Amino acid sequence: MPVPHPPGATFVVTTDRCPQVLGRLLGLVSQQGRMIARLDAVDTRRILRVTLSVAEIDARHAAIIAEKMRQFVTVRTVRLRAGG
């Protein structure tokens, strides 16, 4: 019987506009050995809103990544939607 994969997670991050923040957010995911399934970044001239979906990540690892995102000086908010 195959082992089921953990469901994914989606991070919705609002940050100040900074040319380095997108690379740093992606780096947090890759440091956990995960692949990004979908990425959307919208620059509104005042803020950057990033939606990052990661497949096959458990809730514990997703929570670790979300907490590390919150530690960035330029990050305003992080919402984590686990399980899909």
N, CA, C and O atoms as a GROMACS GRO file, in nm:
protein
  336
    1MET      N    1   0.084  -0.118   0.000
    1MET     CA    2   0.000   0.000   0.000
    1MET      C    3   0.089   0.124   0.000
    1MET      O    4   0.179   0.134   0.083
    2PRO      N    5   0.065   0.219  -0.092
    2PRO     CA    6   0.150   0.338  -0.097
    2PRO      C    7   0.129   0.428   0.025
    2PRO      O    8   0.020   0.436   0.081
    3VAL      N    9   0.235   0.496   0.063
    3VAL     CA   10   0.230   0.590   0.175
    3VAL      C   11   0.170   0.721   0.124
    3VAL      O   12   0.219   0.775   0.024
    4PRO      N   13   0.067   0.772   0.189
    4PRO     CA   14   0.007   0.897   0.142
    4PRO      C   15   0.102   1.015   0.164
    4PRO      O   16   0.173   1.021   0.264
    5HIS      N   17   0.101   1.108   0.070
    5HIS     CA   18   0.180   1.230   0.083
    5HIS      C   19   0.106   1.328   0.173
    5HIS      O   20  -0.017   1.334   0.170
    6PRO      N   21   0.179   1.406   0.252
    6PRO     CA   22   0.111   1.508   0.331
    6PRO      C   23   0.048   1.612   0.238
    6PRO      O   24   0.099   1.637   0.128
    7PRO      N   25  -0.061   1.673   0.281
    7PRO     CA   26  -0.121   1.777   0.198
    7PRO      C   27  -0.029   1.898   0.190
    7PRO      O   28   0.071   1.906   0.261
    8GLY      N   29  -0.062   1.989   0.106
    8GLY     CA   30   0.019   2.108   0.089
    8GLY      C   31  -0.021   2.221   0.182
    8GLY      O   32  -0.105   2.205   0.271
    9ALA      N   33   0.041   2.336   0.159
    9ALA     CA   34   0.012   2.456   0.237
    9ALA      C   35   0.027   2.577   0.145
    9ALA      O   36   0.104   2.575   0.049
   10THR      N   37  -0.048   2.681   0.177
   10THR     CA   38  -0.038   2.807   0.104
   10THR      C   39  -0.006   2.918   0.203
   10THR      O   40  -0.070   2.931   0.307
   11PHE      N   41   0.094   2.997   0.168
   11PHE     CA   42   0.135   3.112   0.249
   11PHE      C   43   0.093   3.238   0.175
   11PHE      O   44   0.123   3.254   0.056
   12VAL      N   45   0.024   3.326   0.243
   12VAL     CA   46  -0.011   3.457   0.186
   12VAL      C   47   0.063   3.561   0.268
   12VAL      O   48   0.035   3.580   0.386
   13VAL      N   49   0.157   3.628   0.204
   13VAL     CA   50   0.250   3.716   0.275
   13VAL      C   51   0.236   3.858   0.219
   13VAL      O   52   0.236   3.879   0.098
   14THR      N   53   0.225   3.954   0.308
   14THR     CA   54   0.225   4.095   0.271
   14THR      C   55   0.353   4.157   0.326
   14THR      O   56   0.383   4.145   0.445
   15THR      N   57   0.428   4.223   0.238
   15THR     CA   58   0.556   4.280   0.279
   15THR      C   59   0.568   4.423   0.228
   15THR      O   60   0.494   4.466   0.140
   16ASP      N   61   0.663   4.494   0.286
   16ASP     CA   62   0.704   4.621   0.228
   16ASP      C   63   0.771   4.589   0.094
   16ASP      O   64   0.821   4.478   0.075
   17ARG      N   65   0.773   4.685   0.005
   17ARG     CA   66   0.840   4.665  -0.124
   17ARG      C   67   0.992   4.661  -0.099
   17ARG      O   68   1.050   4.757  -0.048
   18CYS      N   69   1.052   4.552  -0.134
   18CYS     CA   70   1.196   4.532  -0.116
   18CYS      C   71   1.242   4.435  -0.223
   18CYS      O   72   1.182   4.330  -0.240
   19PRO      N   73   1.348   4.469  -0.297
   19PRO     CA   74   1.392   4.381  -0.405
   19PRO      C   75   1.444   4.245  -0.358
   19PRO      O   76   1.455   4.152  -0.438
   20GLN      N   77   1.477   4.231  -0.230
   20GLN     CA   78   1.534   4.106  -0.181
   20GLN      C   79   1.433   4.013  -0.116
   20GLN      O   80   1.463   3.895  -0.096
   21VAL      N   81   1.315   4.062  -0.082
   21VAL     CA   82   1.224   3.983   0.000
   21VAL      C   83   1.172   3.858  -0.072
   21VAL      O   84   1.157   3.754  -0.009
   22LEU      N   85   1.146   3.867  -0.200
   22LEU     CA   86   1.094   3.750  -0.271
   22LEU      C   87   1.196   3.635  -0.269
   22LEU      O   88   1.160   3.520  -0.244
   23GLY      N   89   1.320   3.666  -0.296
   23GLY     CA   90   1.425   3.564  -0.291
   23GLY      C   91   1.440   3.503  -0.152
   23GLY      O   92   1.464   3.383  -0.139
   24ARG      N   93   1.427   3.585  -0.051
   24ARG     CA   94   1.438   3.535   0.087
   24ARG      C   95   1.322   3.442   0.122
   24ARG      O   96   1.342   3.339   0.187
   25LEU      N   97   1.201   3.478   0.079
   25LEU     CA   98   1.086   3.392   0.105
   25LEU      C   99   1.102   3.257   0.036
   25LEU      O  100   1.075   3.152   0.095
   26LEU      N  101   1.146   3.259  -0.089
   26LEU     CA  102   1.168   3.134  -0.163
   26LEU      C  103   1.278   3.051  -0.097
   26LEU      O  104   1.270   2.928  -0.094
   27GLY      N  105   1.379   3.117  -0.045
   27GLY     CA  106   1.488   3.048   0.022
   27GLY      C  107   1.442   2.970   0.145
   27GLY      O  108   1.494   2.862   0.173
   28LEU      N  109   1.346   3.025   0.218
   28LEU     CA  110   1.294   2.955   0.336
   28LEU      C  111   1.230   2.822   0.298
   28LEU      O  112   1.244   2.723   0.370
   29VAL      N  113   1.160   2.821   0.186
   29VAL     CA  114   1.096   2.698   0.141
   29VAL      C  115   1.201   2.598   0.095
   29VAL      O  116   1.193   2.480   0.129
   30SER      N  117   1.299   2.644   0.018
   30SER     CA  118   1.401   2.552  -0.034
   30SER      C  119   1.490   2.498   0.078
   30SER      O  120   1.541   2.386   0.066
   31GLN      N  121   1.510   2.574   0.184
   31GLN     CA  122   1.590   2.526   0.298
   31GLN      C  123   1.524   2.406   0.364
   31GLN      O  124   1.593   2.324   0.427
   32GLN      N  125   1.393   2.394   0.352
   32GLN     CA  126   1.321   2.279   0.408
   32GLN      C  127   1.314   2.164   0.308
   32GLN      O  128   1.252   2.061   0.335
   33GLY      N  129   1.380   2.179   0.193
   33GLY     CA  130   1.382   2.073   0.093
   33GLY      C  131   1.250   2.057   0.020
   33GLY      O  132   1.218   1.947  -0.026
   34ARG      N  133   1.174   2.164   0.008
   34ARG     CA  134   1.042   2.160  -0.056
   34ARG      C  135   1.045   2.232  -0.190
   34ARG      O  136   1.127   2.320  -0.214
   35MET      N  137   0.952   2.192  -0.276
   35MET     CA  138   0.935   2.256  -0.406
   35MET      C  139   0.813   2.346  -0.400
   35MET      O  140   0.713   2.312  -0.336
   36ILE      N  141   0.820   2.458  -0.467
   36ILE     CA  142   0.706   2.550  -0.475
   36ILE      C  143   0.618   2.504  -0.591
   36ILE      O  144   0.664   2.491  -0.704
   37ALA      N  145   0.491   2.482  -0.561
   37ALA     CA  146   0.396   2.437  -0.662
   37ALA      C  147   0.338   2.555  -0.740
   37ALA      O  148   0.308   2.543  -0.859
   38ARG      N  149   0.322   2.668  -0.672
   38ARG     CA  150   0.265   2.786  -0.737
   38ARG      C  151   0.314   2.910  -0.664
   38ARG      O  152   0.330   2.912  -0.542
   39LEU      N  153   0.338   3.015  -0.743
   39LEU     CA  154   0.386   3.142  -0.689
   39LEU      C  155   0.317   3.256  -0.760
   39LEU      O  156   0.306   3.257  -0.882
   40ASP      N  157   0.269   3.352  -0.681
   40ASP     CA  158   0.207   3.472  -0.737
   40ASP      C  159   0.256   3.590  -0.655
   40ASP      O  160   0.247   3.588  -0.532
   41ALA      N  161   0.308   3.692  -0.721
   41ALA     CA  162   0.354   3.812  -0.652
   41ALA      C  163   0.292   3.933  -0.720
   41ALA      O  164   0.298   3.948  -0.841
   42VAL      N  165   0.231   4.020  -0.638
   42VAL     CA  166   0.166   4.140  -0.689
   42VAL      C  167   0.227   4.261  -0.619
   42VAL      O  168   0.225   4.272  -0.497
   43ASP      N  169   0.282   4.352  -0.699
   43ASP     CA  170   0.341   4.476  -0.650
   43ASP      C  171   0.239   4.587  -0.666
   43ASP      O  172   0.200   4.620  -0.779
   44THR      N  173   0.194   4.646  -0.556
   44THR     CA  174   0.093   4.751  -0.562
   44THR      C  175   0.152   4.890  -0.549
   44THR      O  176   0.078   4.987  -0.530
   45ARG      N  177   0.281   4.902  -0.558
   45ARG     CA  178   0.357   5.026  -0.540
   45ARG      C  179   0.376   5.063  -0.394
   45ARG      O  180   0.469   5.136  -0.360
   46ARG      N  181   0.289   5.014  -0.306
   46ARG     CA  182   0.306   5.038  -0.163
   46ARG      C  183   0.351   4.912  -0.092
   46ARG      O  184   0.433   4.918   0.000
   47ILE      N  185   0.298   4.798  -0.134
   47ILE     CA  186   0.331   4.670  -0.071
   47ILE      C  187   0.352   4.564  -0.179
   47ILE      O  188   0.317   4.584  -0.296
   48LEU      N  189   0.408   4.454  -0.138
   48LEU     CA  190   0.420   4.336  -0.222
   48LEU      C  191   0.338   4.226  -0.156
   48LEU      O  192   0.358   4.196  -0.038
   49ARG      N  193   0.246   4.166  -0.231
   49ARG     CA  194   0.166   4.055  -0.178
   49ARG      C  195   0.209   3.928  -0.250
   49ARG      O  196   0.199   3.919  -0.373
   50VAL      N  197   0.255   3.831  -0.175
   50VAL     CA  198   0.308   3.706  -0.230
   50VAL      C  199   0.221   3.591  -0.182
   50VAL      O  200   0.193   3.577  -0.063
   51THR      N  201   0.178   3.508  -0.277
   51THR     CA  202   0.106   3.385  -0.244
   51THR      C  203   0.192   3.269  -0.292
   51THR      O  204   0.223   3.258  -0.411
   52LEU      N  205   0.230   3.184  -0.199
   52LEU     CA  206   0.322   3.073  -0.225
   52LEU      C  207   0.252   2.942  -0.189
   52LEU      O  208   0.211   2.926  -0.074
   53SER      N  209   0.238   2.852  -0.282
   53SER     CA  210   0.180   2.721  -0.252
   53SER      C  211   0.290   2.615  -0.257
   53SER      O  212   0.370   2.611  -0.350
   54VAL      N  213   0.291   2.532  -0.156
   54VAL     CA  214   0.392   2.427  -0.143
   54VAL      C  215   0.320   2.293  -0.131
   54VAL      O  216   0.239   2.274  -0.040
   55ALA      N  217   0.349   2.202  -0.220
   55ALA     CA  218   0.287   2.069  -0.216
   55ALA      C  219   0.365   1.978  -0.121
   55ALA      O  220   0.484   1.997  -0.099
   56GLU      N  221   0.296   1.884  -0.068
   56GLU     CA  222   0.358   1.778   0.013
   56GLU      C  223   0.443   1.833   0.127
   56GLU      O  224   0.562   1.803   0.138
   57ILE      N  225   0.380   1.914   0.210
   57ILE     CA  226   0.446   1.964   0.331
   57ILE      C  227   0.351   1.943   0.448
   57ILE      O  228   0.232   1.972   0.438
   58ASP      N  229   0.404   1.895   0.558
   58ASP     CA  230   0.320   1.872   0.674
   58ASP      C  231   0.299   2.002   0.752
   58ASP      O  232   0.371   2.100   0.731
   59ALA      N  233   0.202   2.002   0.839
   59ALA     CA  234   0.163   2.122   0.912
   59ALA      C  235   0.278   2.177   0.998
   59ALA      O  236   0.293   2.298   1.010
   60ARG      N  237   0.356   2.089   1.056
   60ARG     CA  238   0.467   2.134   1.143
   60ARG      C  239   0.571   2.210   1.063
   60ARG      O  240   0.614   2.317   1.106
   61HIS      N  241   0.612   2.157   0.949
   61HIS     CA  242   0.712   2.226   0.867
   61HIS      C  243   0.656   2.356   0.807
   61HIS      O  244   0.728   2.455   0.795
   62ALA      N  245   0.529   2.355   0.772
   62ALA     CA  246   0.466   2.477   0.720
   62ALA      C  247   0.464   2.586   0.828
   62ALA      O  248   0.490   2.703   0.799
   63ALA      N  249   0.434   2.548   0.952
   63ALA     CA  250   0.431   2.644   1.061
   63ALA      C  251   0.571   2.701   1.088
   63ALA      O  252   0.584   2.819   1.121
   64ILE      N  253   0.674   2.619   1.076
   64ILE     CA  254   0.812   2.665   1.094
   64ILE      C  255   0.846   2.770   0.989
   64ILE      O  256   0.902   2.875   1.021
   65ILE      N  257   0.811   2.742   0.864
   65ILE     CA  258   0.839   2.837   0.756
   65ILE      C  259   0.763   2.967   0.780
   65ILE      O  260   0.819   3.075   0.764
   66ALA      N  261   0.635   2.958   0.817
   66ALA     CA  262   0.555   3.079   0.841
   66ALA      C  263   0.615   3.163   0.952
   66ALA      O  264   0.619   3.286   0.942
   67GLU      N  265   0.662   3.099   1.058
   67GLU     CA  266   0.721   3.175   1.168
   67GLU      C  267   0.851   3.243   1.125
   67GLU      O  268   0.879   3.356   1.166
   68LYS      N  269   0.930   3.176   1.044
   68LYS     CA  270   1.053   3.237   0.994
   68LYS      C  271   1.022   3.355   0.902
   68LYS      O  272   1.093   3.455   0.903
   69MET      N  273   0.915   3.344   0.824
   69MET     CA  274   0.873   3.456   0.739
   69MET      C  275   0.838   3.577   0.824
   69MET      O  276   0.874   3.690   0.790
   70ARG      N  277   0.769   3.555   0.934
   70ARG     CA  278   0.727   3.664   1.022
   70ARG      C  279   0.845   3.737   1.084
   70ARG      O  280   0.831   3.852   1.128
   71GLN      N  281   0.961   3.674   1.088
   71GLN     CA  282   1.079   3.736   1.149
   71GLN      C  283   1.149   3.835   1.057
   71GLN      O  284   1.234   3.911   1.102
   72PHE      N  285   1.115   3.835   0.928
   72PHE     CA  286   1.174   3.932   0.837
   72PHE      C  287   1.124   4.071   0.870
   72PHE      O  288   1.005   4.090   0.895
   73VAL      N  289   1.213   4.168   0.872
   73VAL     CA  290   1.178   4.306   0.907
   73VAL      C  291   1.074   4.363   0.812
   73VAL      O  292   0.985   4.437   0.855
   74THR      N  293   1.083   4.330   0.684
   74THR     CA  294   0.993   4.389   0.584
   74THR      C  295   0.856   4.322   0.578
   74THR      O  296   0.764   4.375   0.516
   75VAL      N  297   0.840   4.207   0.642
   75VAL     CA  298   0.713   4.134   0.636
   75VAL      C  299   0.612   4.197   0.731
   75VAL      O  300   0.641   4.220   0.849
   76ARG      N  301   0.494   4.225   0.679
   76ARG     CA  302   0.385   4.283   0.759
   76ARG      C  303   0.293   4.175   0.813
   76ARG      O  304   0.263   4.174   0.932
   77THR      N  305   0.248   4.083   0.727
   77THR     CA  306   0.157   3.977   0.771
   77THR      C  307   0.190   3.847   0.700
   77THR      O  308   0.242   3.848   0.588
   78VAL      N  309   0.161   3.736   0.765
   78VAL     CA  310   0.172   3.602   0.707
   78VAL      C  311   0.047   3.525   0.747
   78VAL      O  312   0.015   3.513   0.865
   79ARG      N  313  -0.023   3.474   0.646
   79ARG     CA  314  -0.137   3.384   0.671
   79ARG      C  315  -0.099   3.248   0.615
   79ARG      O  316  -0.048   3.237   0.504
   80LEU      N  317  -0.125   3.147   0.692
   80LEU     CA  318  -0.094   3.009   0.651
   80LEU      C  319  -0.224   2.932   0.637
   80LEU      O  320  -0.305   2.925   0.730
   81ARG      N  321  -0.243   2.875   0.520
   81ARG     CA  322  -0.358   2.786   0.496
   81ARG      C  323  -0.301   2.648   0.473
   81ARG      O  324  -0.247   2.619   0.366
   82ALA      N  325  -0.311   2.562   0.573
   82ALA     CA  326  -0.256   2.427   0.563
   82ALA      C  327  -0.363   2.332   0.511
   82ALA      O  328  -0.483   2.355   0.525
   83GLY      N  329  -0.315   2.224   0.451
   83GLY     CA  330  -0.407   2.121   0.405
   83GLY      C  331  -0.457   2.139   0.265
   83GLY      O  332  -0.564   2.087   0.231
   84GLY      N  333  -0.386   2.211   0.182
   84GLY     CA  334  -0.432   2.225   0.046
   84GLY      C  335  -0.380   2.338  -0.022
   84GLY      O  336  -0.412   2.361  -0.139
   0.00000   0.00000   0.00000
